[in-house]
Amino acid sequence: MANTPQAKKRIRRNANRAEINGARMSRIRNFLKKVEVAIEGGDKDTAQTALKSAQPELARGVARGVLHKNTAARKMSRLTKRVASL
């Protein structure tokens, strides 16, 4: 159990940040899911527009520190390759 005032504050802060970061990751996953669904459906136009909207979300996740930049780059690269192959 936290004893010092700073440790108590860190517990509160960490809980708040975890909630915010969870919401950010959920939003990113939703954007990626839209691309995946379009790819599965074989709809190239929808997949391309979904990919264009997912790209800034991934970049925002990197900027906010919820995703590593290499992870975002890998996801973007794989999705782009799959959309191009439609």
Secondary structure, 3 states (H helix, E strand, C coil): CCCCHHHHHHHHHHHHHHHHHHHHHHHHHHHHHHHHHHHHHCCHHHHHHHHHHHHHHHHHHHHHCCCCHHHHHHHHHHHHHHHHCC
